[in-house]
Amino acid sequence: NESQISVRYAKALFQSASEKKILDQVNKDMNLLALTCKQDEFQYMLVVPTLMPSQKAKLMESIFKSKISETSMSLINLVVQNKRDIYLPGIARNFGDLYRKAMNISLASLTTAQGVDDKALDSIKKMLAKAYDSSVELSTKVDEDVIGGFVLTVEHMQYDASVATSLREFRKQLLQTR
């Protein structure tokens, strides 16, 4: 149910933004909402039972009013009035998925043991854009546990060329040959 509720609101917002030709602005709004939803204090506000919907609506208004479009603010108010505010993170995430699909944007994530310079990142983005015939949003993460190499995730596919994984597989093979 949670997924269905979030998807329905996200689709309605997407359709409204599309009709008003403000998809880019609403996408920025939903990115801001998603970031805000990760804050502990905001999460607490969403689940605290003692706050009435009218109080939550006022808080939302004070947080977002000057930062997001009227369309996005209307959706947030509707969700709060319907006591569905705990679904806001899912709505923002689902809207982002709809937006990327409509704009032909692929999500990619690169995990390395050390930071990667901008020139290399640009080359990787170009290679992925060509391979997936789409624009690419590439995020990076440094994780020393990778040891060396990299782990590249594009959409739902993962290519693991890390030293850590190679060592685990090598160890597994050695243990099996005993």
PyMOL CGO cylinders between C-alpha atoms (Angstrom):
from pymol import cmd
from pymol.cgo import CYLINDER

trace = [
    CYLINDER, 0.00, 0.00, 0.00, 2.77, 2.44, 0.89, 0.3, 1, 1, 1, 1, 1, 1,
    CYLINDER, 2.77, 2.44, 0.89, 4.30, 2.09, -2.53, 0.3, 1, 1, 1, 1, 1, 1,
    CYLINDER, 4.30, 2.09, -2.53, 0.96, 2.44, -4.30, 0.3, 1, 1, 1, 1, 1, 1,
    CYLINDER, 0.96, 2.44, -4.30, 0.05, 5.56, -2.34, 0.3, 1, 1, 1, 1, 1, 1,
    CYLINDER, 0.05, 5.56, -2.34, 3.42, 7.19, -3.04, 0.3, 1, 1, 1, 1, 1, 1,
    CYLINDER, 3.42, 7.19, -3.04, 3.24, 6.29, -6.73, 0.3, 1, 1, 1, 1, 1, 1,
    CYLINDER, 3.24, 6.29, -6.73, -0.27, 7.70, -7.12, 0.3, 1, 1, 1, 1, 1, 1,
    CYLINDER, -0.27, 7.70, -7.12, 0.63, 11.04, -5.59, 0.3, 1, 1, 1, 1, 1, 1,
    CYLINDER, 0.63, 11.04, -5.59, 3.86, 11.19, -7.59, 0.3, 1, 1, 1, 1, 1, 1,
    CYLINDER, 3.86, 11.19, -7.59, 2.02, 10.43, -10.84, 0.3, 1, 1, 1, 1, 1, 1,
    CYLINDER, 2.02, 10.43, -10.84, -0.59, 13.10, -10.12, 0.3, 1, 1, 1, 1, 1, 1,
    CYLINDER, -0.59, 13.10, -10.12, 2.13, 15.65, -9.38, 0.3, 1, 1, 1, 1, 1, 1,
    CYLINDER, 2.13, 15.65, -9.38, 4.05, 14.63, -12.50, 0.3, 1, 1, 1, 1, 1, 1,
    CYLINDER, 4.05, 14.63, -12.50, 0.96, 15.01, -14.67, 0.3, 1, 1, 1, 1, 1, 1,
    CYLINDER, 0.96, 15.01, -14.67, 0.14, 18.40, -13.17, 0.3, 1, 1, 1, 1, 1, 1,
    CYLINDER, 0.14, 18.40, -13.17, 3.71, 19.67, -13.57, 0.3, 1, 1, 1, 1, 1, 1,
    CYLINDER, 3.71, 19.67, -13.57, 3.84, 18.34, -17.11, 0.3, 1, 1, 1, 1, 1, 1,
    CYLINDER, 3.84, 18.34, -17.11, 0.61, 20.13, -18.06, 0.3, 1, 1, 1, 1, 1, 1,
    CYLINDER, 0.61, 20.13, -18.06, 1.91, 23.36, -16.52, 0.3, 1, 1, 1, 1, 1, 1,
    CYLINDER, 1.91, 23.36, -16.52, 5.29, 22.83, -18.21, 0.3, 1, 1, 1, 1, 1, 1,
    CYLINDER, 5.29, 22.83, -18.21, 7.19, 23.16, -14.94, 0.3, 1, 1, 1, 1, 1, 1,
    CYLINDER, 7.19, 23.16, -14.94, 8.66, 19.65, -14.71, 0.3, 1, 1, 1, 1, 1, 1,
    CYLINDER, 8.66, 19.65, -14.71, 12.21, 20.89, -14.13, 0.3, 1, 1, 1, 1, 1, 1,
    CYLINDER, 12.21, 20.89, -14.13, 11.15, 23.17, -11.28, 0.3, 1, 1, 1, 1, 1, 1,
    CYLINDER, 11.15, 23.17, -11.28, 9.03, 20.50, -9.60, 0.3, 1, 1, 1, 1, 1, 1,
    CYLINDER, 9.03, 20.50, -9.60, 11.88, 18.01, -9.94, 0.3, 1, 1, 1, 1, 1, 1,
    CYLINDER, 11.88, 18.01, -9.94, 14.12, 20.47, -8.07, 0.3, 1, 1, 1, 1, 1, 1,
    CYLINDER, 14.12, 20.47, -8.07, 11.38, 20.84, -5.47, 0.3, 1, 1, 1, 1, 1, 1,
    CYLINDER, 11.38, 20.84, -5.47, 11.13, 17.08, -5.00, 0.3, 1, 1, 1, 1, 1, 1,
    CYLINDER, 11.13, 17.08, -5.00, 14.93, 16.82, -4.70, 0.3, 1, 1, 1, 1, 1, 1,
    CYLINDER, 14.93, 16.82, -4.70, 14.79, 19.43, -1.93, 0.3, 1, 1, 1, 1, 1, 1,
    CYLINDER, 14.79, 19.43, -1.93, 11.93, 17.56, -0.27, 0.3, 1, 1, 1, 1, 1, 1,
    CYLINDER, 11.93, 17.56, -0.27, 13.88, 14.28, -0.46, 0.3, 1, 1, 1, 1, 1, 1,
    CYLINDER, 13.88, 14.28, -0.46, 16.92, 15.92, 1.16, 0.3, 1, 1, 1, 1, 1, 1,
    CYLINDER, 16.92, 15.92, 1.16, 14.77, 17.50, 3.85, 0.3, 1, 1, 1, 1, 1, 1,
    CYLINDER, 14.77, 17.50, 3.85, 13.08, 14.16, 4.56, 0.3, 1, 1, 1, 1, 1, 1,
    CYLINDER, 13.08, 14.16, 4.56, 16.48, 12.72, 5.47, 0.3, 1, 1, 1, 1, 1, 1,
    CYLINDER, 16.48, 12.72, 5.47, 16.81, 15.15, 8.38, 0.3, 1, 1, 1, 1, 1, 1,
    CYLINDER, 16.81, 15.15, 8.38, 16.06, 13.51, 11.74, 0.3, 1, 1, 1, 1, 1, 1,
    CYLINDER, 16.06, 13.51, 11.74, 13.97, 16.42, 13.01, 0.3, 1, 1, 1, 1, 1, 1,
    CYLINDER, 13.97, 16.42, 13.01, 11.83, 16.42, 9.86, 0.3, 1, 1, 1, 1, 1, 1,
    CYLINDER, 11.83, 16.42, 9.86, 11.32, 12.64, 10.06, 0.3, 1, 1, 1, 1, 1, 1,
    CYLINDER, 11.32, 12.64, 10.06, 10.23, 13.02, 13.65, 0.3, 1, 1, 1, 1, 1, 1,
    CYLINDER, 10.23, 13.02, 13.65, 7.74, 15.73, 12.69, 0.3, 1, 1, 1, 1, 1, 1,
    CYLINDER, 7.74, 15.73, 12.69, 6.21, 13.39, 10.10, 0.3, 1, 1, 1, 1, 1, 1,
    CYLINDER, 6.21, 13.39, 10.10, 5.53, 10.61, 12.60, 0.3, 1, 1, 1, 1, 1, 1,
    CYLINDER, 5.53, 10.61, 12.60, 4.76, 12.49, 15.83, 0.3, 1, 1, 1, 1, 1, 1,
    CYLINDER, 4.76, 12.49, 15.83, 1.11, 11.71, 16.66, 0.3, 1, 1, 1, 1, 1, 1,
    CYLINDER, 1.11, 11.71, 16.66, 0.46, 14.81, 18.77, 0.3, 1, 1, 1, 1, 1, 1,
    CYLINDER, 0.46, 14.81, 18.77, 0.78, 17.25, 15.85, 0.3, 1, 1, 1, 1, 1, 1,
    CYLINDER, 0.78, 17.25, 15.85, -2.50, 17.97, 14.15, 0.3, 1, 1, 1, 1, 1, 1,
    CYLINDER, -2.50, 17.97, 14.15, -2.56, 18.13, 10.32, 0.3, 1, 1, 1, 1, 1, 1,
    CYLINDER, -2.56, 18.13, 10.32, -3.17, 21.88, 10.50, 0.3, 1, 1, 1, 1, 1, 1,
    CYLINDER, -3.17, 21.88, 10.50, -0.03, 22.30, 12.64, 0.3, 1, 1, 1, 1, 1, 1,
    CYLINDER, -0.03, 22.30, 12.64, 2.00, 20.14, 10.26, 0.3, 1, 1, 1, 1, 1, 1,
    CYLINDER, 2.00, 20.14, 10.26, 0.70, 22.16, 7.31, 0.3, 1, 1, 1, 1, 1, 1,
    CYLINDER, 0.70, 22.16, 7.31, 1.90, 25.37, 8.97, 0.3, 1, 1, 1, 1, 1, 1,
    CYLINDER, 1.90, 25.37, 8.97, 5.30, 23.83, 9.65, 0.3, 1, 1, 1, 1, 1, 1,
    CYLINDER, 5.30, 23.83, 9.65, 5.57, 22.64, 6.05, 0.3, 1, 1, 1, 1, 1, 1,
    CYLINDER, 5.57, 22.64, 6.05, 4.59, 26.07, 4.85, 0.3, 1, 1, 1, 1, 1, 1,
    CYLINDER, 4.59, 26.07, 4.85, 7.28, 27.72, 6.98, 0.3, 1, 1, 1, 1, 1, 1,
    CYLINDER, 7.28, 27.72, 6.98, 9.91, 25.25, 5.75, 0.3, 1, 1, 1, 1, 1, 1,
    CYLINDER, 9.91, 25.25, 5.75, 9.12, 25.24, 2.03, 0.3, 1, 1, 1, 1, 1, 1,
    CYLINDER, 9.12, 25.24, 2.03, 6.99, 28.27, 1.09, 0.3, 1, 1, 1, 1, 1, 1,
    CYLINDER, 6.99, 28.27, 1.09, 9.68, 30.49, -0.42, 0.3, 1, 1, 1, 1, 1, 1,
    CYLINDER, 9.68, 30.49, -0.42, 11.78, 27.58, -1.72, 0.3, 1, 1, 1, 1, 1, 1,
    CYLINDER, 11.78, 27.58, -1.72, 9.41, 25.54, -3.89, 0.3, 1, 1, 1, 1, 1, 1,
    CYLINDER, 9.41, 25.54, -3.89, 6.75, 26.06, -6.54, 0.3, 1, 1, 1, 1, 1, 1,
    CYLINDER, 6.75, 26.06, -6.54, 3.09, 26.56, -5.76, 0.3, 1, 1, 1, 1, 1, 1,
    CYLINDER, 3.09, 26.56, -5.76, 2.27, 23.22, -7.39, 0.3, 1, 1, 1, 1, 1, 1,
    CYLINDER, 2.27, 23.22, -7.39, 4.66, 21.34, -5.12, 0.3, 1, 1, 1, 1, 1, 1,
    CYLINDER, 4.66, 21.34, -5.12, 3.44, 23.22, -2.06, 0.3, 1, 1, 1, 1, 1, 1,
    CYLINDER, 3.44, 23.22, -2.06, -0.16, 22.34, -2.98, 0.3, 1, 1, 1, 1, 1, 1,
    CYLINDER, -0.16, 22.34, -2.98, 0.75, 18.67, -3.17, 0.3, 1, 1, 1, 1, 1, 1,
    CYLINDER, 0.75, 18.67, -3.17, 2.49, 18.78, 0.21, 0.3, 1, 1, 1, 1, 1, 1,
    CYLINDER, 2.49, 18.78, 0.21, -0.56, 20.48, 1.75, 0.3, 1, 1, 1, 1, 1, 1,
    CYLINDER, -0.56, 20.48, 1.75, -2.89, 17.89, 0.22, 0.3, 1, 1, 1, 1, 1, 1,
    CYLINDER, -2.89, 17.89, 0.22, -0.76, 15.02, 1.49, 0.3, 1, 1, 1, 1, 1, 1,
    CYLINDER, -0.76, 15.02, 1.49, -0.66, 16.52, 5.00, 0.3, 1, 1, 1, 1, 1, 1,
    CYLINDER, -0.66, 16.52, 5.00, -4.44, 17.18, 5.03, 0.3, 1, 1, 1, 1, 1, 1,
    CYLINDER, -4.44, 17.18, 5.03, -5.06, 13.58, 3.99, 0.3, 1, 1, 1, 1, 1, 1,
    CYLINDER, -5.06, 13.58, 3.99, -2.79, 12.40, 6.85, 0.3, 1, 1, 1, 1, 1, 1,
    CYLINDER, -2.79, 12.40, 6.85, -0.43, 10.78, 4.36, 0.3, 1, 1, 1, 1, 1, 1,
    CYLINDER, -0.43, 10.78, 4.36, 2.61, 12.89, 5.23, 0.3, 1, 1, 1, 1, 1, 1,
    CYLINDER, 2.61, 12.89, 5.23, 4.70, 9.83, 6.12, 0.3, 1, 1, 1, 1, 1, 1,
    CYLINDER, 4.70, 9.83, 6.12, 4.64, 9.05, 2.39, 0.3, 1, 1, 1, 1, 1, 1,
    CYLINDER, 4.64, 9.05, 2.39, 6.40, 12.30, 1.40, 0.3, 1, 1, 1, 1, 1, 1,
    CYLINDER, 6.40, 12.30, 1.40, 9.85, 10.65, 1.04, 0.3, 1, 1, 1, 1, 1, 1,
    CYLINDER, 9.85, 10.65, 1.04, 8.36, 7.98, -1.24, 0.3, 1, 1, 1, 1, 1, 1,
    CYLINDER, 8.36, 7.98, -1.24, 6.46, 10.56, -3.26, 0.3, 1, 1, 1, 1, 1, 1,
    CYLINDER, 6.46, 10.56, -3.26, 9.64, 12.55, -3.84, 0.3, 1, 1, 1, 1, 1, 1,
    CYLINDER, 9.64, 12.55, -3.84, 11.57, 9.41, -4.81, 0.3, 1, 1, 1, 1, 1, 1,
    CYLINDER, 11.57, 9.41, -4.81, 8.85, 8.19, -7.18, 0.3, 1, 1, 1, 1, 1, 1,
    CYLINDER, 8.85, 8.19, -7.18, 8.53, 11.61, -8.80, 0.3, 1, 1, 1, 1, 1, 1,
    CYLINDER, 8.53, 11.61, -8.80, 12.30, 11.55, -9.44, 0.3, 1, 1, 1, 1, 1, 1,
    CYLINDER, 12.30, 11.55, -9.44, 11.95, 8.14, -11.10, 0.3, 1, 1, 1, 1, 1, 1,
    CYLINDER, 11.95, 8.14, -11.10, 9.14, 9.41, -13.34, 0.3, 1, 1, 1, 1, 1, 1,
    CYLINDER, 9.14, 9.41, -13.34, 11.12, 12.53, -14.21, 0.3, 1, 1, 1, 1, 1, 1,
    CYLINDER, 11.12, 12.53, -14.21, 14.28, 10.62, -15.11, 0.3, 1, 1, 1, 1, 1, 1,
    CYLINDER, 14.28, 10.62, -15.11, 12.30, 8.18, -17.25, 0.3, 1, 1, 1, 1, 1, 1,
    CYLINDER, 12.30, 8.18, -17.25, 10.55, 11.02, -19.11, 0.3, 1, 1, 1, 1, 1, 1,
    CYLINDER, 10.55, 11.02, -19.11, 13.81, 12.92, -19.63, 0.3, 1, 1, 1, 1, 1, 1,
    CYLINDER, 13.81, 12.92, -19.63, 15.79, 9.78, -20.57, 0.3, 1, 1, 1, 1, 1, 1,
    CYLINDER, 15.79, 9.78, -20.57, 18.22, 10.10, -17.67, 0.3, 1, 1, 1, 1, 1, 1,
    CYLINDER, 18.22, 10.10, -17.67, 20.02, 7.07, -16.24, 0.3, 1, 1, 1, 1, 1, 1,
    CYLINDER, 20.02, 7.07, -16.24, 21.23, 6.95, -12.65, 0.3, 1, 1, 1, 1, 1, 1,
    CYLINDER, 21.23, 6.95, -12.65, 24.74, 5.69, -12.05, 0.3, 1, 1, 1, 1, 1, 1,
    CYLINDER, 24.74, 5.69, -12.05, 26.88, 5.34, -8.96, 0.3, 1, 1, 1, 1, 1, 1,
    CYLINDER, 26.88, 5.34, -8.96, 30.64, 4.85, -8.84, 0.3, 1, 1, 1, 1, 1, 1,
    CYLINDER, 30.64, 4.85, -8.84, 32.32, 3.56, -5.69, 0.3, 1, 1, 1, 1, 1, 1,
    CYLINDER, 32.32, 3.56, -5.69, 36.11, 3.68, -5.47, 0.3, 1, 1, 1, 1, 1, 1,
    CYLINDER, 36.11, 3.68, -5.47, 38.76, 3.36, -2.77, 0.3, 1, 1, 1, 1, 1, 1,
    CYLINDER, 38.76, 3.36, -2.77, 40.03, 6.87, -3.52, 0.3, 1, 1, 1, 1, 1, 1,
    CYLINDER, 40.03, 6.87, -3.52, 38.49, 9.96, -5.08, 0.3, 1, 1, 1, 1, 1, 1,
    CYLINDER, 38.49, 9.96, -5.08, 38.30, 10.19, -8.86, 0.3, 1, 1, 1, 1, 1, 1,
    CYLINDER, 38.30, 10.19, -8.86, 39.33, 13.36, -10.71, 0.3, 1, 1, 1, 1, 1, 1,
    CYLINDER, 39.33, 13.36, -10.71, 36.82, 15.36, -12.74, 0.3, 1, 1, 1, 1, 1, 1,
    CYLINDER, 36.82, 15.36, -12.74, 38.37, 14.45, -16.10, 0.3, 1, 1, 1, 1, 1, 1,
    CYLINDER, 38.37, 14.45, -16.10, 37.97, 10.72, -15.41, 0.3, 1, 1, 1, 1, 1, 1,
    CYLINDER, 37.97, 10.72, -15.41, 34.40, 11.24, -14.16, 0.3, 1, 1, 1, 1, 1, 1,
    CYLINDER, 34.40, 11.24, -14.16, 33.55, 13.15, -17.31, 0.3, 1, 1, 1, 1, 1, 1,
    CYLINDER, 33.55, 13.15, -17.31, 34.94, 10.31, -19.45, 0.3, 1, 1, 1, 1, 1, 1,
    CYLINDER, 34.94, 10.31, -19.45, 32.92, 7.75, -17.49, 0.3, 1, 1, 1, 1, 1, 1,
    CYLINDER, 32.92, 7.75, -17.49, 29.74, 9.80, -17.89, 0.3, 1, 1, 1, 1, 1, 1,
    CYLINDER, 29.74, 9.80, -17.89, 30.30, 10.11, -21.65, 0.3, 1, 1, 1, 1, 1, 1,
    CYLINDER, 30.30, 10.11, -21.65, 30.95, 6.38, -21.97, 0.3, 1, 1, 1, 1, 1, 1,
    CYLINDER, 30.95, 6.38, -21.97, 27.80, 5.52, -19.99, 0.3, 1, 1, 1, 1, 1, 1,
    CYLINDER, 27.80, 5.52, -19.99, 25.71, 8.06, -21.92, 0.3, 1, 1, 1, 1, 1, 1,
    CYLINDER, 25.71, 8.06, -21.92, 26.77, 6.43, -25.16, 0.3, 1, 1, 1, 1, 1, 1,
    CYLINDER, 26.77, 6.43, -25.16, 26.25, 2.87, -23.89, 0.3, 1, 1, 1, 1, 1, 1,
    CYLINDER, 26.25, 2.87, -23.89, 22.81, 3.60, -22.44, 0.3, 1, 1, 1, 1, 1, 1,
    CYLINDER, 22.81, 3.60, -22.44, 21.77, 6.16, -25.07, 0.3, 1, 1, 1, 1, 1, 1,
    CYLINDER, 21.77, 6.16, -25.07, 20.71, 8.61, -22.38, 0.3, 1, 1, 1, 1, 1, 1,
    CYLINDER, 20.71, 8.61, -22.38, 21.94, 11.38, -20.15, 0.3, 1, 1, 1, 1, 1, 1,
    CYLINDER, 21.94, 11.38, -20.15, 23.63, 10.15, -17.00, 0.3, 1, 1, 1, 1, 1, 1,
    CYLINDER, 23.63, 10.15, -17.00, 23.45, 11.37, -13.40, 0.3, 1, 1, 1, 1, 1, 1,
    CYLINDER, 23.45, 11.37, -13.40, 26.63, 10.01, -11.85, 0.3, 1, 1, 1, 1, 1, 1,
    CYLINDER, 26.63, 10.01, -11.85, 27.19, 10.04, -8.12, 0.3, 1, 1, 1, 1, 1, 1,
    CYLINDER, 27.19, 10.04, -8.12, 30.46, 9.02, -6.53, 0.3, 1, 1, 1, 1, 1, 1,
    CYLINDER, 30.46, 9.02, -6.53, 31.35, 7.46, -3.22, 0.3, 1, 1, 1, 1, 1, 1,
    CYLINDER, 31.35, 7.46, -3.22, 34.69, 6.74, -1.60, 0.3, 1, 1, 1, 1, 1, 1,
    CYLINDER, 34.69, 6.74, -1.60, 34.83, 3.45, 0.32, 0.3, 1, 1, 1, 1, 1, 1,
    CYLINDER, 34.83, 3.45, 0.32, 38.24, 2.25, 1.46, 0.3, 1, 1, 1, 1, 1, 1,
    CYLINDER, 38.24, 2.25, 1.46, 36.88, -1.31, 1.84, 0.3, 1, 1, 1, 1, 1, 1,
    CYLINDER, 36.88, -1.31, 1.84, 36.91, -1.55, -1.97, 0.3, 1, 1, 1, 1, 1, 1,
    CYLINDER, 36.91, -1.55, -1.97, 40.74, -1.58, -1.64, 0.3, 1, 1, 1, 1, 1, 1,
    CYLINDER, 40.74, -1.58, -1.64, 41.22, -0.82, -5.35, 0.3, 1, 1, 1, 1, 1, 1,
    CYLINDER, 41.22, -0.82, -5.35, 39.31, -0.92, -8.61, 0.3, 1, 1, 1, 1, 1, 1,
    CYLINDER, 39.31, -0.92, -8.61, 35.68, 0.20, -8.58, 0.3, 1, 1, 1, 1, 1, 1,
    CYLINDER, 35.68, 0.20, -8.58, 32.04, -0.78, -8.28, 0.3, 1, 1, 1, 1, 1, 1,
    CYLINDER, 32.04, -0.78, -8.28, 29.80, 0.78, -10.92, 0.3, 1, 1, 1, 1, 1, 1,
    CYLINDER, 29.80, 0.78, -10.92, 26.03, 0.61, -10.63, 0.3, 1, 1, 1, 1, 1, 1,
    CYLINDER, 26.03, 0.61, -10.63, 23.87, 1.81, -13.52, 0.3, 1, 1, 1, 1, 1, 1,
    CYLINDER, 23.87, 1.81, -13.52, 20.12, 1.66, -12.98, 0.3, 1, 1, 1, 1, 1, 1,
    CYLINDER, 20.12, 1.66, -12.98, 19.72, -1.89, -11.60, 0.3, 1, 1, 1, 1, 1, 1,
    CYLINDER, 19.72, -1.89, -11.60, 22.90, -3.42, -12.97, 0.3, 1, 1, 1, 1, 1, 1,
    CYLINDER, 22.90, -3.42, -12.97, 26.16, -3.62, -11.07, 0.3, 1, 1, 1, 1, 1, 1,
    CYLINDER, 26.16, -3.62, -11.07, 29.67, -4.17, -12.35, 0.3, 1, 1, 1, 1, 1, 1,
    CYLINDER, 29.67, -4.17, -12.35, 32.06, -5.02, -9.54, 0.3, 1, 1, 1, 1, 1, 1,
    CYLINDER, 32.06, -5.02, -9.54, 35.71, -4.68, -10.52, 0.3, 1, 1, 1, 1, 1, 1,
    CYLINDER, 35.71, -4.68, -10.52, 36.95, -4.12, -7.00, 0.3, 1, 1, 1, 1, 1, 1,
    CYLINDER, 36.95, -4.12, -7.00, 40.04, -5.72, -5.52, 0.3, 1, 1, 1, 1, 1, 1,
    CYLINDER, 40.04, -5.72, -5.52, 38.05, -6.68, -2.42, 0.3, 1, 1, 1, 1, 1, 1,
    CYLINDER, 38.05, -6.68, -2.42, 35.61, -8.77, -4.45, 0.3, 1, 1, 1, 1, 1, 1,
    CYLINDER, 35.61, -8.77, -4.45, 38.42, -10.36, -6.45, 0.3, 1, 1, 1, 1, 1, 1,
    CYLINDER, 38.42, -10.36, -6.45, 40.17, -11.34, -3.22, 0.3, 1, 1, 1, 1, 1, 1,
    CYLINDER, 40.17, -11.34, -3.22, 36.95, -12.82, -1.78, 0.3, 1, 1, 1, 1, 1, 1,
    CYLINDER, 36.95, -12.82, -1.78, 36.38, -14.87, -4.93, 0.3, 1, 1, 1, 1, 1, 1,
    CYLINDER, 36.38, -14.87, -4.93, 40.01, -16.02, -4.98, 0.3, 1, 1, 1, 1, 1, 1,
    CYLINDER, 40.01, -16.02, -4.98, 39.78, -17.06, -1.31, 0.3, 1, 1, 1, 1, 1, 1,
    CYLINDER, 39.78, -17.06, -1.31, 36.57, -18.96, -2.03, 0.3, 1, 1, 1, 1, 1, 1,
    CYLINDER, 36.57, -18.96, -2.03, 38.24, -20.84, -4.90, 0.3, 1, 1, 1, 1, 1, 1,
    CYLINDER, 38.24, -20.84, -4.90, 41.22, -21.73, -2.70, 0.3, 1, 1, 1, 1, 1, 1,
    CYLINDER, 41.22, -21.73, -2.70, 38.97, -23.09, 0.03, 0.3, 1, 1, 1, 1, 1, 1,
    CYLINDER, 38.97, -23.09, 0.03, 37.02, -25.19, -2.47, 0.3, 1, 1, 1, 1, 1, 1,
    CYLINDER, 37.02, -25.19, -2.47, 40.14, -26.86, -3.87, 0.3, 1, 1, 1, 1, 1, 1,
    CYLINDER, 40.14, -26.86, -3.87, 41.15, -28.37, -0.51, 0.3, 1, 1, 1, 1, 1, 1,
]
cmd.load_cgo(trace, "trace")
